[in-house]
Amino acid sequence: MEVVSSTKTKSPRIALTIFGAIGVLLCIYFVGTYWRASITIEGREFSPYSFNIRAFRYVTKIKTDNQPSSLVCPIEISKHLSNSTVTSGTDRWDVVSFRKGFATFDSQGEAAILIDAIGDQNQIPGHEWKEWSSDNPPLAALLWPAVQQLAIHRAYFAIPELLELARISNTEKAIQAAVEKVSIQAAIDQANRLRSEKRDTEALAVVRWGKTLGHAGQLDQLESSLVGDPK
């Protein structure tokens, strides 16, 4: 009687088991990679205090990467700004743009209004304001701190109007008038928005910032209502 070697019988089974295990591992790897990509959020964010911009990446709510910051505007602009993080040690990052998963287009955050208006290191619009600031140092010294304050108080929506007024202003008096007009109205609008969102503490801070710029009856009324003054 012929005897068949058991080794020959087991070899195909072992090979199939190995290939099957490899297949399972590859499936797990590709499924995991696909799932991770689908929940990954990538984008850019901007600091209104330091005027830096950086790229970020999150997987769910876990930060996995923040690329080094780079100055978002030319030195002709940045030299008029104050970096309050030097003394406070705190910072805040507002979303410029982000993309989740396999989205084709970026979604925009409010800080994109500022970036689109003045540009960053890779954008041409910043060149216009670089030249303007270089040609008009006294006006730039009034304009850019006001732009920074609008950003700090999350009133990005008011920045384009202020820049448009700056373009047609050729005196310090005209720039100062534009700053006061736009900033006070921005404080009123932003305080009302925050109040409607039940963020009264932030709204009160915005109102008090607005009152440092000039008198407005609406700001007085808002402050009274926020602190609970019956008057």
C-alpha positions in Angstrom: 0.0 0.0 0.0 1.3 3.5 -1.0 1.8 5.9 1.9 1.1 9.7 1.2 3.4 12.1 3.0 1.5 14.2 5.6 4.0 17.0 4.9 2.7 17.4 1.4 -0.9 17.6 2.6 -0.2 20.2 5.3 1.9 22.6 3.1 -1.0 24.0 1.0 -3.0 24.5 4.2 -0.2 26.4 5.9 0.3 28.6 2.8 -3.4 29.3 2.6 -3.5 30.2 6.3 -0.6 32.6 5.9 -2.0 34.3 2.8 -5.4 34.5 4.6 -3.8 36.2 7.6 -1.9 38.6 5.4 -5.2 39.4 3.5 -7.0 40.1 6.8 -4.2 42.4 8.0 -4.2 44.3 4.7 -7.9 44.7 4.9 -7.6 46.1 8.5 -4.9 48.4 7.4 -6.8 49.9 4.4 -10.1 50.1 6.3 -8.3 51.9 9.1 -6.5 54.2 6.8 -9.8 55.0 5.0 -11.6 55.6 8.3 -8.8 57.8 9.6 -8.8 59.9 6.4 -12.6 60.3 6.6 -12.5 61.8 10.0 -9.4 63.9 9.6 -9.8 67.7 9.6 -7.0 69.8 8.0 -6.8 73.5 7.6 -5.2 76.8 8.5 -5.8 79.0 11.6 -4.8 82.6 12.4 -3.8 84.3 15.6 -5.2 87.9 15.9 -2.7 88.6 18.7 0.6 87.7 17.0 -0.7 87.8 13.4 0.7 84.4 12.7 -0.9 81.7 10.5 -0.3 78.0 10.8 -1.6 74.7 9.4 -3.3 72.2 11.6 -4.5 68.6 11.5 -7.1 66.9 13.8 -8.2 63.3 13.9 -11.6 63.6 15.6 -10.8 66.0 18.4 -7.2 65.0 18.9 -4.6 67.4 17.5 -2.0 65.5 15.6 0.0 68.2 13.9 0.6 72.0 14.0 3.1 73.2 11.5 5.4 76.1 12.7 3.8 79.5 12.5 4.7 82.0 9.8 4.1 85.8 9.8 0.9 86.4 7.9 1.7 89.9 6.8 4.7 92.0 5.6 7.0 93.7 8.1 5.6 97.1 6.9 2.3 96.0 8.5 3.4 93.9 11.4 5.7 96.6 12.8 2.5 98.6 13.7 1.0 95.6 15.6 1.3 94.7 19.3 1.9 91.1 20.2 0.0 90.9 23.5 1.0 87.3 24.0 4.4 88.5 25.0 3.0 89.8 28.3 -0.1 87.7 28.7 1.4 84.4 27.7 -1.9 83.4 26.0 -2.9 83.1 22.4 -6.0 82.3 20.4 -6.3 80.7 17.0 -9.3 81.4 14.7 -10.1 79.2 11.8 -9.2 80.5 8.3 -10.1 77.4 6.3 -10.6 73.7 6.9 -11.4 70.5 5.0 -12.9 67.3 6.5 -12.3 63.9 5.1 -12.6 63.6 1.4 -14.2 67.1 0.8 -13.1 68.7 -2.5 -13.4 72.3 -1.4 -12.3 74.1 1.8 -14.9 75.6 4.2 -14.1 79.1 5.4 -13.9 80.5 8.9 -14.4 84.2 9.7 -10.6 84.8 9.9 -10.5 84.1 6.1 -12.0 87.6 5.7 -8.8 89.2 7.0 -6.5 86.8 5.1 -8.3 87.4 1.9 -8.1 91.1 2.4 -4.4 91.5 3.1 -3.0 88.2 1.9 -0.3 86.1 3.5 3.2 85.2 2.4 1.9 83.2 -0.6 -0.8 85.6 -1.7 -0.5 88.7 -3.9 -3.1 90.9 -2.2 -0.7 91.6 0.7 1.6 93.4 -1.8 -0.9 96.3 -2.1 -1.0 96.9 1.6 2.7 96.5 2.0 3.3 99.4 -0.5 0.5 101.5 1.1 2.0 101.0 4.6 5.5 101.8 3.3 4.3 105.0 1.6 2.0 106.1 4.5 3.7 105.3 7.8 1.6 107.7 9.9 -1.7 106.3 8.4 -0.5 102.7 8.8 0.2 103.3 12.4 -3.5 104.2 12.9 -5.0 101.6 10.6 -3.3 98.3 11.5 -3.8 98.4 15.3 -7.5 99.1 14.6 -7.6 96.1 12.2 -5.9 94.0 14.9 -8.5 95.0 17.5 -11.3 94.1 15.2 -9.7 90.7 14.8 -9.1 90.3 18.5 -12.8 91.0 19.1 -13.8 88.6 16.3 -15.3 91.4 14.3 -13.7 90.3 11.1 -16.8 91.2 9.2 -15.9 94.9 9.6 -12.4 94.8 8.3 -13.1 95.1 4.5 -15.1 98.3 5.2 -12.3 99.8 7.2 -9.7 98.9 4.5 -12.0 100.4 1.8 -12.2 103.7 3.8 -8.4 103.6 4.3 -7.9 103.5 0.6 -9.6 106.9 0.1 -8.3 108.5 3.2 -5.1 110.6 2.9 -4.9 112.2 6.3 -4.5 111.0 9.8 -7.7 112.8 10.7 -9.6 110.9 8.0 -8.2 107.5 9.0 -9.0 108.1 12.7 -12.6 109.1 11.8 -12.9 105.9 9.7 -11.4 103.8 12.6 -13.9 105.2 15.1 -16.9 104.9 12.8 -16.3 101.3 11.7 -15.0 100.0 15.0 -17.9 101.5 17.1 -20.5 100.0 14.7 -18.6 96.7 14.7 -18.7 96.7 18.5 -22.4 97.2 18.5 -23.0 94.5 15.9 -20.7 92.0 17.5 -22.1 92.6 21.0 -25.6 92.1 19.8 -24.6 88.9 18.0 -22.8 87.5 21.1 -25.8 88.5 23.3 -28.2 86.6 21.0 -25.9 83.6 21.4 -26.1 83.9 25.3 -22.5 84.9 25.5 -23.0 87.9 27.7 -19.6 88.1 29.3 -17.9 88.3 25.9 -20.6 90.8 24.7 -19.8 93.1 27.7 -16.1 93.0 26.9 -16.8 94.0 23.3 -19.1 96.8 24.5 -16.4 98.2 26.8 -13.9 98.0 24.0 -16.2 100.0 21.8 -16.7 102.7 24.4 -12.9 103.3 24.5 -13.2 104.5 20.9 -16.0 107.0 21.3 -19.5 107.7 22.6 -22.5 105.8 21.2 -25.9 105.6 22.9 -26.4 102.0 21.7 -23.2 101.0 23.5 -24.5 102.6 26.8 -27.8 100.8 26.4 -26.1 97.5 25.7 -23.8 97.8 28.7 -26.8 98.7 31.0 -28.7 95.7 29.8 -25.8 93.3 30.1 -24.9 94.4 33.7 -28.6 94.3 34.7 -29.0 98.1 35.2 -32.7 98.8 35.4 -32.0 102.2 33.7 
